[in-house]
């Protein structure tokens, strides 16, 4: 596992902030995520060459980070050393949840949290031991909003309606976002999932009462989303979903 302070995007290309395609392989039992620029179907193979396919997820996704990423700046400093860093980069998942009309769900982090207090974000969180990336985003959406999506043999459903759950982007998140605010205290590889519901926000009942991380939620129209969220450097990534 890489240490906090390692710029993952820069490892692939130190001159770019957006990598068009990264091959991501995740082993849920090992809790390890492998990233590469070429497909490698044997990255988690046992000594005899066998693979536990039921434990492995594979995706080809674009990857980016904040254009002034502090870890990129750190890696460009020839005097910087990672020898004393014990914290490791963690894997997390986030759900970009749309209702049937295209409205987008966002949540506000509680003021008591250490990372990004009172920031408006998408539902999401860390991957639990033995959990797949897809199961993580479904669990986090339920815990933070009360929206219950279940997995069936035919896919995913919510209130008896088919739901689309698919990854579309991964992001290198570093906190704080500037070295002027201090050394990075946390770093995550966040896999974003598109979650398309077949129900209107008007009929969805959100439940925030039993969650200590979220204190508010809101639905935004597609025009509000484009006004607030879309960074020109990442137009294609978000417009492919919106």
C-alpha positions in Angstrom: 0.0 0.0 0.0 1.2 3.5 -0.8 1.8 6.1 1.9 -0.1 9.3 2.3 1.7 11.9 0.4 2.3 9.8 -2.7 0.6 11.3 -5.7 -1.0 8.4 -7.6 -1.8 10.4 -10.7 1.8 11.7 -10.9 3.1 8.1 -10.8 1.3 7.5 -14.1 2.1 10.9 -15.6 3.8 13.7 -13.7 2.7 16.3 -16.3 -1.0 15.5 -16.3 -3.9 16.0 -13.9 -6.3 13.6 -15.7 -5.5 10.1 -16.8 -8.0 9.0 -19.5 -7.9 5.3 -18.6 -6.6 3.4 -15.6 -7.2 -0.3 -15.1 -8.4 -0.8 -11.5 -8.5 -4.3 -9.9 -9.9 -4.7 -6.4 -9.6 -7.9 -4.3 -12.3 -7.6 -1.6 -10.9 -10.3 0.7 -7.4 -8.8 0.6 -8.8 -5.3 0.7 -6.2 -4.3 -1.9 -6.7 -2.1 -5.0 -4.2 -2.4 -7.9 -3.9 0.4 -10.5 -2.1 0.2 -13.8 -2.1 1.6 -17.3 -2.4 -1.9 -18.9 -4.7 -4.8 -18.1 -3.3 -7.4 -15.9 -5.7 -10.3 -15.2 -3.1 -12.2 -13.1 -2.3 -9.4 -10.6 -4.0 -11.3 -7.7 -3.2 -14.9 -9.0 -2.1 -17.5 -6.5 1.2 -19.3 -6.8 -0.4 -21.9 -9.1 -1.8 -19.2 -11.3 -5.4 -19.6 -10.2 -7.7 -16.7 -9.5 -10.7 -16.3 -7.1 -12.8 -14.4 -9.6 -15.7 -14.1 -7.1 -13.5 -11.8 -4.9 -12.2 -9.6 -7.7 -13.7 -6.5 -9.4 -12.1 -5.0 -12.6 -12.9 -1.6 -14.1 -11.3 0.7 -16.7 -11.9 4.3 -15.5 -10.6 7.8 -15.9 -8.6 9.1 -12.9 -7.9 12.6 -11.7 -7.1 14.8 -8.8 -7.3 18.4 -7.7 -5.3 20.5 -10.2 -3.2 22.0 -7.3 -2.8 18.6 -5.6 -0.5 19.0 -2.6 1.0 15.5 -3.0 2.0 16.4 -6.5 3.9 19.4 -5.2 5.5 17.2 -2.5 6.7 14.6 -5.0 8.3 17.3 -7.1 10.3 18.5 -4.1 13.7 16.7 -4.2 14.2 17.2 -0.5 11.0 15.6 0.6 11.2 12.1 2.2 8.4 9.5 2.8 10.5 7.5 5.3 8.6 8.7 8.4 5.1 8.4 7.0 3.1 5.6 8.5 -0.4 6.4 7.2 -1.5 4.6 4.1 -3.8 5.7 1.3 -7.3 4.2 1.8 -10.0 3.1 -0.7 -13.4 4.7 -0.5 -16.6 4.7 -2.7 -19.1 7.4 -3.4 -22.5 7.3 -5.0 -23.7 9.9 -7.6 -27.4 9.3 -7.0 -30.0 10.5 -9.5 -33.7 10.2 -9.3 -35.8 9.3 -12.4 -36.0 13.0 -13.4 -32.3 13.5 -13.3 -32.1 15.4 -10.0 -28.9 14.7 -8.0 -28.6 13.9 -4.3 -26.0 15.6 -2.2 -25.4 15.4 1.6 -23.8 17.7 4.1 -21.1 16.4 6.5 -21.7 17.0 10.2 -19.7 19.8 11.8 -18.2 17.4 14.3 -16.2 15.5 11.6 -12.4 15.9 11.3 -12.4 15.8 7.5 -14.3 18.3 5.5 -16.8 19.4 8.3 -20.0 20.9 6.9 -18.9 20.3 3.3 -21.6 19.3 0.8 -20.6 15.9 -0.7 -22.0 12.8 -2.3 -22.9 9.8 -0.1 -20.0 7.5 0.5 -17.3 6.2 2.7 -14.5 3.6 3.4 -14.6 0.0 2.1 -15.2 -2.4 5.0 -13.1 -5.6 5.3 -14.4 -8.3 2.9 -16.7 -5.9 1.1 -16.8 -5.2 -2.6 -16.7 -1.7 -4.0 -20.3 -2.0 -5.3 -21.5 -3.3 -1.9 -19.7 -0.4 -0.2 -21.5 2.3 -2.2 -24.9 0.6 -1.6 -24.3 0.3 2.1 -23.1 3.9 2.5 -26.1 5.3 0.6 -28.4 3.4 2.9 -26.5 4.5 6.1 -26.3 8.1 5.1 -29.7 8.7 3.4 -32.0 5.8 4.2 -32.3 4.8 0.5 -32.4 1.0 0.5 -30.9 -0.6 -2.6 -30.8 -4.4 -2.6 -28.8 -6.8 -4.7 -30.6 -9.6 -6.6 -29.6 -12.2 -9.1 -30.7 -9.9 -11.9 -29.0 -6.7 -10.6 -30.0 -4.0 -8.2 -33.5 -2.8 -7.1 -35.1 -0.1 -5.0 -38.8 -0.2 -4.1 -39.2 -3.1 -6.7 -37.7 -0.9 -9.4 -34.5 -1.7 -11.3 -31.5 0.5 -10.3 -28.3 1.2 -12.3 -25.2 1.0 -10.2 -22.0 1.4 -12.2 -18.5 3.0 -11.7 -17.5 5.8 -14.0 -14.6 7.7 -12.4 -11.9 7.6 -9.7 -10.4 10.5 -7.9 -7.4 11.0 -5.7 -8.6 12.9 -2.6 -6.2 14.6 -0.3 -7.0 16.5 2.9 -6.2 19.3 3.4 -6.1 20.4 -0.2 -3.2 22.8 0.3 0.3 22.5 1.9 -0.4 26.0 3.3 -2.9 24.4 5.6 -0.5 21.7 6.7 0.8 18.3 5.8 -1.8 15.9 4.3 -3.6 14.1 7.1 -5.7 11.8 5.0 -5.6 10.5 1.4 -8.1 8.3 -0.4 -8.7 6.7 -3.8 -12.4 7.4 -4.3 -14.3 5.3 -6.8 -17.4 7.2 -8.0 -20.5 5.2 -9.0 -23.5 6.3 -11.0 -26.6 5.3 -9.1 -29.8 5.8 -11.2 -33.0 5.4 -9.4 -36.4 4.8 -11.0 -38.3 6.9 -8.4 -38.9 10.6 -8.1 -37.2 12.6 -5.3 -40.7 13.9 -4.4 -41.8 10.4 -3.3 -38.4 9.3 -1.8 -38.3 9.5 1.9 -34.8 10.3 3.2 -33.8 9.3 6.7 -30.9 11.2 8.4 -31.8 10.7 12.0 -29.6 7.7 12.8 -26.4 8.9 11.1 -23.7 10.9 12.9 -21.9 11.9 9.7 -24.7 13.6 7.7 -26.8 16.5 9.0 -28.6 17.6 5.8 -29.4 16.5 2.3 -30.7 18.2 -0.9 -31.7 17.3 -4.4 -30.3 19.5 -7.2 -31.6 19.8 -10.8 -29.2 19.1 -13.7 -28.8 22.8 -14.4 -27.9 23.5 -10.7 -25.4 20.6 -10.9 -23.7 22.0 -14.0 -23.5 25.5 -12.4 -22.1 24.3 -9.1 -20.0 21.2 -9.7 -18.5 21.0 -13.2 -14.9 21.9 -13.4 -13.9 22.7 -17.0 -10.9 20.4 -16.6 -13.3 17.5 -16.1 -16.3 18.4 -18.3 -16.3 15.1 -20.2 -16.3 12.9 -17.1 -19.3 14.5 -15.5 -21.3 15.3 -18.7 -21.1 11.6 -19.6 -23.3 10.9 -16.5 -25.5 14.0 -16.2 
